Each structure stands twice: as structure tokens, then as C-alpha cells.
Amino acid sequence: MQTDPVSSLPLEQDNVNEVRVPRFLWQYANDHSLLSEAADDLRRYLLELASSASISIHTIEARAKSLVSYKEKSQKTNDQDEYKYSDPGAQITDCIAARAILFTSRARADLAGLISERTVVNQRHNPGDEKYNGYDSEHFIITSLDDHGDRSRFAALSTFLDQYPGLEIQLRSVAGHAWAEYEHDVRYKPGAYAELPSSKKRQIDQKFIEAGGMRRVMDSLFNDIQEILYPFEPEDAVESDPARLTEDLEGEESQVTTDALTTEALLDFAMERFPNSKPGPASYFERMHSQLDRLEVNTIADLSSALSAVESEEVFSFMDYPRPPTCARRLDDELLAAFGARYADQATEEDRSQLLRLRLRRVRGKFAIYSIIENDTASRAVPAARAVRDLAAIVAREAGIEAATIADAISPQRDDLRPSSHPRPVKTPQGVLFVATNLSRRWAENIMRQLVDAANGYNVAIDRAGDKLF
């Protein structure tokens, strides 16, 4: 049976025959429960932070440093045989540490940005930028949580940060983690490497540098895969025109009812739309209501119209929630799917706007899997809505504006389309067409089929993820 290192320490007392234990070690021993709870809080905090932005985490671990390890670190010396820490209690920052492994370096950068925004960062660096040996990992030392309600929800973590000089967080991609784990196993654990002659060690070191190059290639390829699955298109970044929505709603006066969209009405709407989900925080609905108010969505009818082209189950599948989402989260994501970047722009809190923009790629389900084939030459793969616009331009060019016109989807007159479809102008040699952009995948593919049929024998086809669609 192992001896608990905490209980094995002798009491500090005046008896000269007793070994005196430094006060900082006693404090650490007495904080054993707090450290464990704070480490659990840290793991939960990072998971929630990633989930709030729909960032997929491969694995995440958090631990509290053992008393024995803490004591050993406090006694480390430098090359001059001087203690490295003159005041260990105020200088050791890895009493609690977490490591999150993400699938791509892009996801790592996204989570790193959130950590920088939501915490007080004392230090952020990547040791690989100095070593040039292939290592690649973001290292943070944080000293406090920005409030956002986090201090009350993560009480042990907040208490720890009030009493200790900070904690450490590492973020790696899966490729970077594979490199780091094997390099550590080879170089730093007792074994064959330590016994090799210098020439052989240099060979291994060079191989790790080459593996670091391959790691960079893997990170780049994984990022490319993510970009294909969840492309970040210009309209996601800059399509922000609240006035356009105002015009849209003015065109739907016949559908407007006297049911005002209050925070309470928004909650009722969400619970009716998602009957199997828990409601979620009231503050969430207050923020959503505020954003909708700035978008001039003032009634339940306006809200229903805005969400008319959003398929709940499709958005749910795109999001890949790590745990059952609340009504608030599901409605928030569907509003993001309906309004895109304009919805994110209406968030007054910068951190919320940041979260919404990070979720935008995923929530819109913009899988770039459609290619237009003209005269046996395939275009690059694009999302469904973009394929509809490109195909409409081709049909207008080859067969005329009238051939490309489809009721409720494509028209030379914007007023012919439903405002809730958020028409977008597309220039063609025959003039401007307005094309609906708020399209479900099923609707988009139906429009593509009609356009191909209207091409009047022109050699055009649609490929979906490698298979001929039309």
C-alpha cells in the first residue's frame, strides 16, 4: 500500500530534532483537495470553451502536480548551483496544467485565440519557434479568468488562481502531439538513446528535424481538409448588411402579426421548436433577443420567416455537439445559419461575436462538394449555394436570362424572390440575376437539376463528391 505523500510530511514545530518543512510546502499539502478540484474545473472550462465555438478536441487532460513533484521542482538548481526558485510559492506556475490535442493547427489557433480573449494571459509562446527542431505547441501561463460568469461556475479554479501565481495550458495538433510524444520517449526516458555515441545521437536528432518538416506538411493537409469541409468564404466574413434585412422584412408585411418578439416569447418559441431539449440560460435568450432586435426581427412571424429555409436536423448534424445541446444553443445556431455573419455582427460583446464567427463555418453546413463540369472540365469544389449561383450564371450566358429564371429562387427582379431567402446579385453577360442564398441542400439540388435541364443542350453537369449528380 502506497504512503500518502501529504500525510508522510512531519509537522512543523520548534523541536530542534524535527525536520522543518517550508511553509509553501505545507500550504501546498493543505491545498491538496483544492488543486484536484481546480484541475477538474480547468478541463471542464476548456471543453466548454471549445464547445461554445464548435471546435473539436481530440483529447484533453488536466492534472494537479503531486506534492513530491512540487517539492522536487522547488529544489532545482541552475548551472551555478543556485536554487532556480527563490520563492517557489510565487514562481512555480505549473501546479495545475492542461494539455488539449486538436485535430488541426487551425483549430488550435482558434482555441488559442479564445483563451487569449477569455483569460488574463501572463505568457504565451511556442518553444518550437526557438528550438527549430520540429517541436510545435502553444504554451500559455494564465493568471485569472475574465468574468463572463466563469468565476462563479468554476469556483475551485478561480480560488486556485487567487492563491497561486498561475497555471499552464498547452495546445497541440494531433500531428504535433505525435512528434512530441515520440521525441520525448526517445530522448528523455532512460534507454538506448542516452547510451549512443554523439554521432548516432546527431543522426536521430536530424531525423526528428525531418519528421518536424513532415509534421508541418500533415498540419497543412489536415487544414486543407477542414477548409473543404467547412470553407470560409468571403460572404461569411464580410456579408454584413443590416439594412438589407430591414428591406426584406418590409416586403413581408402580409406575414407580420401582432405577436411581439420578447425574450419570454423567444424562450417559448425555442421550447416549442426543440421539445426534447432543456431550455438553457435565460441570459442566452436575452442576448439573442438583443441581436434580433438590432436586425429588426420584431415579431414571431418575422422569426419564423427568417428560419423558414433552415432545416433543424441538418444543422444539428453539422454541429456534431459533444453533449445534448440546450434549446438556447440550438436556436442560436439556427439563427446563425439563417443570417450568417450579420447575426454575429449584432453581438455587442466581442467575445460572443468571436464565438459566433468560429461556429459559422460549421453551422452553415457549407460542405464544398459540388463541382460544375463544363465541356468535360470540372470547376473547383464549392458549397451548394455557390454552385447554384455559378450554374445560374452559366445557364444565363448560354441560354439567356429567361432560361435561368426559377420561381422563388432565381430572377432578374429581386422583388420576385422571398425576402427570407436573402437574394444575392450575380452578374452575367445577359444582365444581373438575383439568386436565393438561404438554401437547404435539398432545395439547392432541386434548383441545380432545373438549371441543368434548362441549359438547352449545352454540355454542363453537376458532380457531387465525385459522383455525377445531374
Residue pairs with C-beta under 8 A, 6 or more apart in sequence:
5 66
5 67
5 68
6 29
6 32
6 67
9 21
9 25
9 26
9 29
9 67
10 18
10 19
10 21
11 18
12 18
12 20
12 21
12 23
12 26
22 74
22 88
23 89
24 74
24 87
24 88
24 89
25 67
25 70
25 71
25 74
27 89
28 35
28 67
28 70
28 89
28 95
29 67
31 160
31 163
32 64
32 67
34 156
34 159
34 160
34 163
35 64
35 65
35 95
35 96
35 160
36 64
37 156
38 64
38 96
38 156
38 157
38 159
38 160
38 167
39 62
39 63
39 64
39 96
39 98
40 62
40 156
41 154
41 155
41 156
41 157
42 62
42 96
42 98
42 154
42 157
42 167
42 169
43 60
43 61
43 62
43 98
44 154
45 145
45 150
45 154
45 157
46 57
46 60
46 62
46 98
46 100
46 111
46 169
47 57
47 60
47 322
49 111
49 114
49 115
49 118
50 56
50 57
50 100
50 111
50 114
51 321
51 322
51 323
52 355
53 110
53 111
53 114
53 354
53 355
53 358
53 359
54 319
54 320
54 358
54 359
54 362
54 363
55 102
55 107
55 110
55 111
55 114
55 358
56 102
56 103
56 107
56 320
57 100
57 101
57 102
57 111
58 101
58 102
58 103
58 174
59 100
59 101
60 98
60 99
60 100
60 101
61 98
61 99
62 96
62 97
62 98
62 99
63 96
63 97
63 98
64 95
64 96
65 73
65 94
65 95
65 96
65 97
70 88
70 92
70 95
73 85
73 88
73 92
74 85
74 88
74 92
75 83
76 83
76 84
76 85
77 83
77 84
78 84
85 91
85 92
89 164
89 165
90 165
91 165
92 165
93 122
93 141
93 164
93 165
93 166
93 167
93 168
94 167
94 168
95 160
95 164
95 167
96 160
96 164
96 167
96 168
97 167
97 168
97 169
97 170
98 167
98 168
98 169
98 170
99 169
99 170
99 171
99 172
100 111
100 169
100 170
100 171
100 172
101 172
101 173
101 174
101 177
102 108
102 111
102 171
102 172
102 173
102 174
103 173
103 174
103 222
103 226
104 173
104 219
104 222
104 223
104 225
104 226
105 136
105 173
105 175
105 176
105 219
105 222
105 223
106 223
106 226
107 173
107 226
108 138
108 171
108 172
108 173
110 358
111 171
112 124
112 138
112 140
112 171
113 354
114 351
114 354
114 355
114 358
115 121
115 140
115 142
115 169
115 171
116 124
117 146
117 350
117 351
117 354
118 145
118 146
118 148
118 150
118 351
119 140
119 142
119 144
119 145
119 146
120 142
120 143
120 144
120 145
120 146
121 140
121 141
121 142
121 143
122 141
122 142
122 143
122 166
123 139
123 140
123 141
124 138
124 139
124 140
124 141
125 139
126 136
126 137
126 138
126 139
127 135
127 137
127 139
128 134
128 135
128 136
128 137
128 212
132 209
133 183
133 205
133 208
133 209
133 212
134 179
134 183
134 208
134 209
134 211
134 212
134 213
134 215
135 176
135 179
135 180
135 183
135 212
136 172
136 173
136 176
136 179
136 180
136 212
136 215
136 216
136 219
137 170
137 171
137 172
137 176
137 177
137 180
138 170
138 171
138 172
139 168
139 169
139 170
140 168
140 169
140 170
140 171
141 166
141 167
141 168
142 161
142 166
142 167
142 169
143 161
143 165
143 166
144 161
145 151
145 154
145 157
145 158
145 161
146 351
148 351
149 283
150 158
151 158
152 158
160 167
161 167
172 180
173 219
173 222
174 222
175 215
175 218
175 219
175 222
176 215
176 219
178 215
179 208
179 211
179 212
179 215
183 208
186 193
186 204
186 208
187 193
187 204
193 201
193 204
196 204
227 368
228 367
228 368
228 381
229 367
229 368
230 361
230 362
230 366
230 367
231 361
231 366
231 368
231 382
231 383
232 361
233 366
233 383
233 386
235 340
235 341
235 424
235 437
236 340
236 341
236 360
236 361
236 364
236 366
237 341
238 341
239 340
239 341
239 342
240 341
240 342
240 345
241 342
242 294
242 295
242 296
242 342
242 345
242 346
244 422
245 295
245 296
245 297
245 339
245 342
246 296
247 419
248 419
248 420
248 422
249 256
249 296
249 297
249 298
249 302
249 305
249 419
251 415
251 419
252 301
252 302
252 305
252 418
252 419
252 420
255 301
255 302
255 305
256 299
256 301
256 302
257 299
257 300
257 301
258 299
259 265
259 299
259 300
259 301
260 298
260 299
261 289
261 292
261 293
261 297
261 298
261 299
261 300
261 302
261 303
262 289
263 282
263 285
263 286
263 289
265 300
266 285
266 288
266 289
266 292
266 303
266 331
267 279
267 282
267 285
267 327
269 300
269 303
269 331
270 279
270 280
270 285
270 327
270 328
270 330
270 331
271 279
271 327
273 312
273 327
273 330
273 331
274 312
274 327
274 330
274 331
277 324
277 325
277 326
277 327
277 330
278 324
278 326
278 327
279 326
279 327
279 328
280 326
280 327
280 328
280 329
281 326
281 328
284 326
284 328
284 329
284 332
285 328
287 347
287 349
287 352
288 328
288 331
288 332
288 335
290 346
290 348
291 335
291 343
291 346
291 347
292 303
292 335
292 346
294 346
295 339
295 342
295 343
295 346
296 302
297 303
297 306
305 419
305 420
306 335
306 338
306 339
306 420
307 334
307 335
307 338
308 418
308 420
309 338
309 420
309 421
309 436
309 438
309 439
309 440
309 443
310 334
310 337
310 338
310 438
310 440
311 440
311 442
312 330
312 334
314 365
314 440
314 441
315 330
315 333
315 334
315 337
315 363
315 365
316 325
316 330
317 365
318 362
318 363
318 364
318 365
319 325
319 333
319 359
319 362
319 363
320 362
321 329
325 333
332 356
333 359
333 363
335 343
336 343
336 344
336 356
336 359
336 360
336 363
336 364
337 363
337 364
337 365
338 438
340 360
340 364
341 357
341 360
343 356
344 353
344 356
344 357
344 360
345 353
347 353
347 356
365 441
366 383
366 384
366 385
367 383
367 384
368 380
368 381
368 382
368 383
368 386
369 381
369 383
369 464
369 465
370 381
370 382
370 383
370 384
370 386
370 387
370 448
370 462
370 463
370 464
370 469
371 378
371 379
371 380
371 381
371 382
371 387
371 462
371 463
372 378
372 379
372 387
372 390
372 391
372 394
372 460
372 461
372 462
372 463
373 379
373 460
373 461
373 462
373 463
374 394
374 459
374 460
375 459
376 459
378 463
379 390
382 390
384 439
384 441
384 444
384 445
384 448
385 437
385 439
385 444
387 444
387 448
387 462
388 409
388 410
388 435
388 436
388 439
388 444
388 447
388 448
388 451
389 424
389 426
389 435
389 437
391 448
391 451
391 452
391 460
391 462
392 404
392 410
392 426
392 428
392 433
392 435
392 451
393 404
393 426
393 427
393 428
393 433
394 455
394 458
394 460
395 403
395 404
395 451
395 454
395 455
395 458
395 460
396 403
396 404
396 428
396 429
396 430
396 431
396 433
397 428
397 429
397 430
398 455
398 456
398 458
398 460
399 454
399 455
399 456
399 458
400 430
401 412
401 428
401 430
401 431
401 433
403 454
403 455
403 456
404 410
404 428
404 433
404 451
404 454
405 411
405 412
405 433
406 447
406 450
406 451
407 416
408 417
408 418
408 421
408 436
409 417
409 421
409 435
409 436
409 439
409 443
409 447
410 417
410 433
410 434
410 435
410 436
410 447
410 451
411 417
411 423
411 433
411 434
412 431
412 432
412 433
412 434
413 434
414 423
414 425
414 434
416 434
417 423
417 434
417 436
418 436
420 438
421 436
421 437
421 438
421 439
422 436
422 437
422 438
423 434
423 435
423 436
423 437
424 434
424 435
424 436
424 437
425 432
425 433
425 434
425 435
426 432
426 433
426 434
426 435
436 447
439 447
445 464
445 469
448 462
448 469
448 470
449 470
452 460
452 461
452 462
452 470
461 468
461 469
461 470
462 468
462 469
462 470
463 469
